[in-house]
Amino acid sequence: RRHCCSSAEAETQTSYTSVKQVSSAEVRIGPMRLTQDPIQVLLIFAKEDSQSDGFWWACDRAGYRCNIARTPESALECFLDKHHEIIVIDHRQTRNFDAEAVCRSIRATNPSEHTVILAVVSQASGDREEASVLPLLHAGFNRRFMENNSIIACYNELIQIEHGEVRSQFKLRACNSVFTALDHCHEAIEITSDDHVIQYVNPAFERMMGYHKGELLGKELAELPKSDKNRADLLDTINTCIKKGKEWQGVYYARRKSGDSIQQHVKITPVIGQGGKIRHFVSLKKLCCTTDNNKQLHKVHRDSGDNSQTESHSFRYKNRRKESIDVKSISSRGSDAPSLQNRRYPSMARIHSMTIEAPITKVINIINAAQENSPVTVAEALDRVLEILRTTELYSPQLGTKDEDPHTSDLVGGLMTDGLRRLSGNEYVFTKNVHQSHSHLAMPITINDVPPCIAQLLDNEESWEFNIFELEAVTHKRPLVYLGLKVFSRFGVCEFLHCSETTLRAWLQVIEANYHSSNAYHNSTHAADVLHATAFFLGKERVKGSLDQLDEVAALIAATVHDVDHPGRTNSFLCNAGSELAVLYNDTAVLESHHTALAFQLTVKDSKCNIFKNIDRNHYRTLRQAIIDMVLATEMTKHFEHVNKFVNSINKPMAAEIEGSDCECNPTGKNFPENQILIKRMMIKCADVANPCRPLDLCIEWAGRISEEYFAQTDEEKRQGLPVVMPVFDRNTCSIPKSQISFIDYFITDMFDAWDAFAHLPALMQHLADNYKHWKTLDDLKCKSLRLPSDS
């Protein structure tokens, strides 16, 4: 039974059994998951014949819903009612109706945009040349079907149309939802072609930039006015990045139609299309606060912070006796105290009567008890002790005023704080340079295949005088792979991990590729230098006697990965800029957490470079924990805590042993895991900042590199309106000798004195003394550079 469409109300004739078999189909377009209902087909045939029957039964077989229309009028009415995906029009005879006119009338309606129209044409006779399809295409047909009443031929044609044009049109219809989302999105969005011709902007973009989309579509980006506030090379940097298919993020100044410059946070994502080539660029843009606003925010934050600190200090000074956490003192305070404080006192009393006490709580309670019967002067002194104990920075020395020693204050502030917390609206996202391979320098298959020029240099790698910069030059900035192969071989790392040298080589390549060669200091050469120093320390008798092989392997791996993917900026900078890493790690040990996490991600994601794939699970967990602990120890906020713990737990008991006291402790024994942890932390910390203990020429080169990296950070902070973390590192005014003197005085001397007392490193201490003398001489002569002009 089949029904013809004589009016818009006509029922659709359907083979229900078939529809149940293929009720719907799942289609995916990118991340969207769609469900396509059964296809609807409209047959437009003036008379029933074997051809119309062939398509009817083909629809039944395919599970399509099918209508038949006999006249152009009923065909148009039926289509407007059903919105068929496929229309088949009889084009064989012109006396019943004009097929091309019917097609054009349907194409004139909006729903036909996503409809496939098929023309059934007569077989060409043998003596007649086949007609061109162009007239059919111009009339609005999509395809031509040569007359064939075979059901299977009709079925195959319809199935091909479904999986080709209909499926594509279905996906295009789904894109309307995406465009609806873009139109209502609050972020400004711009889509361009691969040659930067604007193809789409959303209403948010129009509002932000002041243009109407009609003024933008079809124009090249180069035609639009540019802001003069961007640095000269920024556009080249962006283009270089996105043309390689990499996403770029950063802050960019744009010029509105009115001529005003606005600061935007921009993310540009290349979209890969046919042939694996970039076909579009999608740009998401958000307004940043202006620099002036940022400065104002910073000023308000700073002023309010200073006032609150002054008030707090004044309050403590006037109420020293009241600041004791002693329960009786708390309960005896005046009744005029705020009600909130009154409510807190019983809670504090309960805290200090807890049966489970931490060591610091016990100390505070002992002091509280001692205050009860102490003279006023002693009680006040103990109050001061309590104030000190309450701080979390128990091991960090307190600096004098900034005017007394700005170099030390800036250096310490930059390395040992998280930066200023402020709502700036600025975000700084680092763009990693793509690792460039040097095809002319073949990678060794084994350590024995290292090129002779490199092998000759590596012969001296066990010496402290080893020149890492020569290795950097001869390996074309890939010293880590070559030094790593040599050092790891010497310590039997492959044997311990049960991995092949090929796997180790692949791992070293992956790790080195993720260091930024564009960084002046924190690049793979620095990693190789720290690896060299760590290996050197592991060779010292007392260090070797204190650690197991697992500790040695962990130390070498930690040194190799300890700064992987370092962006060339400090933790303070990342926190101030609101970077993604700072947000991810809650402004705490941001870079160090990232280095360890990324190192393990890179290692385990590919079996070819997974050096841990063959070791026992328990060994892996122990090794992993040791590596993480060592890398986190390189974070400078806990520098003095690590040094003081090492001195108190290792140096002092060792000195007591040597002097023949009754101390029974064995600070270097392998049965003291906590001591092994302190030794490993101290070792990697010293290796990480061993530059002042290197021979003078190496020391000077490293000083120049770290200074350049700090100069670049200061430049960036000024450009982006961020707080300048270390103002003395201004490339136009900085005294490098003064900065090195401050660094040695504040961080290096005490730490290396303690490490030398344990590991016995007379050569390093002599280099340190010589280098310090060099910087002092330059500073006395008011020279701000690395060397005297005559030496240069």
Secondary structure, 3 states (H helix, E strand, C coil): CCCEECCCCCCCEECHHHHHHCCCEEEEECCEEEEECCCEEEEECCCCCHHHHHHHHHHHHHCCEEEEECCHHHHHHHHHHHCCCEEEEECCCCCCCCHHHHHHHHHCCHHHHHCEEEEEECCCCCCCCCCCCHHHHHHCCCEEEECCCCHHHHHHHHHHHHHHHHHHHHHHHHHHHHHHHHHHCCCEEEEEECCCEEEEECHHHHHHHCCCHHHHCCCEHHHCCECCCCCCCHHHHHHHHHHCCCCEEEEEEEECCCCCEEEEEEEEEEEECHHHCEEEEEEEEEECCCHHHHHHHHHHHHHHHHHHHHHHHHHHHHCCHHHCCCHHHHHCCCCCCCHHHHHHHHHHHHHCCCCCCCHHHHHHHHHHHHHCCCCHHHHHHHHHHHHHHHCCCCCCCCCCCCCCCHHHHHHHHHHHCCCCCCCCCCCCCCCCCCCCCCCCCCCCCCHHHCCHHHHHHHCCCCCCCCCHHHHHHHCCCCHHHHHHHHHHHHCCHHHHHCCCHHHHHHHHHHHHHCCCCCCCCCCHHHHHHHHHHHHHHHCCHHHHHHCCHHHHHHHHHHHHHCCCCCCCCCHHHHHHHCCHHHHHCCCCCHHHHHHHHHHHHHHHCCHHHCCCCCCCHHHHHHHHHHHHHHHHHCCHHHHHHHHHHHHHHHHHHHHHHHCCCCCCCCCCCCCCHHHHHHHHHHHHHHHHCCHHHCCHHHHHHHHHHHHHHHHHHHHHHHHHCCCCCCCCCCCCCCCHHHHHHHHHHHHHHHHHHHHHHHHCCHHHHHHHHHHHHHHHHHHHCCCCCCCCCCCC
